[in-house]
Every structure is written in structure tokens, then in C-alpha cells.
Amino acid sequence: MTDGLLLIHAFPLDARMWEPQRDTFDGRFAIAAPNLPGFGGAPGAGPVTSMGASAAACLQALDAAGMDRVVVCGLSMGGYVAFELWRMARQRIAGLVLANTRSGEDAAEAAAGRRALAQRLREEGSAFLVDAPPPLLGPDAPSELRERVRGLIADQPAEAIAAAAVGMAERRDSTPDLSAIDIPALVITSEDDSLILPDVTASMADHIPDATLIRIPRAGHLSNLEAPDAFDEALGPFFNRCGLPA
């Protein structure tokens, strides 16, 4: 068994969103970047993909790769899954990177919106979401990156996106867990994130005892894709703190 890095992708994409980070860190330590249930060709988990089911899939990926303890890096939905992993298998986590995510559960209106999205996906398919995706990128993102993100969304089955949307609507509030996170943590937000506002993400760092906060300028929600150099520069020193060579 070996130590390494676990990358958990955002909604409604797949593990290919981590290609910039794999290019940077491959060869330095073991990396696992699984597709969550239903995404990227992975088997689904039924009509509701709970964050717990996604965490269990991550643990299976670690076992298959022979990885013992890992730094967990989750972005957006990947952060929600990271919290479940912390509750399920904290002894396997050497450090937490929580990027463009939040600890709180959905408010009633937001949860209803996710369920309405799931119903529409099941009735119409995902073409409408590909044509008009949520604001995953900042206003200055290049057109090539926008097309890349649309392509990743288009590759996902509508049912997988719907099941994950309901799973996020039903996720638990992780805010009470923040003060008990007793390992190094890195909280990353970006100035142009309009999906999870920067101050919402940043507030988690105030409650995690050993947390560092990084704010990336001129990037939207998918900060690892829109500002990969800044994102990777934040990861490198944090990996060193957690015992990974970077």
C-alpha cells in the first residue's frame, strides 16, 4: 500500500476535469481520479446518487489502486463527497483540499431546484443543460474552455446527472464536522465563482483548526480548469505539509 492523491470531480462533469493536475503531479506520487457513479462510463448507483455512495466508490478506487492514505481534493460536489469520506474513513485521509465548495446543506429552495432539474433531465434529456450550462466558468474564460466544459457535460448520461442532483439535494450538513477536522486542510476559492460565492467557501477555513485559505483571482467555479497554474501552485506546498513530494 502507498500514499497518494485522490481527486474528486465536480458536477456535472467527470474525472477528465483533472487533466491539468494529472499533468502537473503524475510521476511524483500515486494519483486516483475516479469517475463517480454514473459519470464517465462508471456504473450508476440507482435513482439517487448519494454523497455516501460516491464516497464508497472513491474508497473502492483507492483499494483497487493499492493506496492506503491519501490527500483528498474535492471540488464543488467533490467537496461534498470529501466530507462523507472524512466521516467514513478518516484514518485514510492525510489532508483535505476543499475547493469551490461549502459545508452547509441546501436550503429548501435550492434543494427543490435540484429536484426540478432532475425531473427535467429525466423528461427531456440533457441537451438543454449542454446548451445553457450553469455558470461553471468566470466571465473571462476563453471560448475553447467553455466548449470543453460543454463537451464534458454532453458526455454524461442525463440519468447520471439527475441522480447526482437529487443526491446533492439530500446531502447532510457538514458544518458541525469542521471543528473536528484534525488534519491539514486547504480551502480554495476563486474571485469570480458565482455558483458558490467566495465568502461562503472561505468561511470554512475559520472553523477548521489547521486550515489555509487561498483565493484565486480571475477564475470561476471550476478554478482548477480556469486557473490551473494558480491552483497547482497552491497544491504543491500543501502536499509537502501532508508528506507528499511536490
Secondary structure, DSSP 4 states (H G I P E B T S, - for coil): -EEEEEEEPPTT--GGGGHHHHHHHBTTBEEE-PPPTTSTT----SS---HHHHHHHHHHHHHHHTEEEEEEEEETHHHHHHHHHHHHHGGGEEEEEEES--SSPPPHHHHHHHHHHHHHHHHH-SHHHHHS--S-S-TT--HHHHHHHHHHHHTS-HHHHHHHHHHHHTPPP-GGGGGG--S-EEEEEETT-SSS-HHHHHGGGGTSTTEEEEEESS--S-HHHHSHHHHHHHHHHHHHHTT---
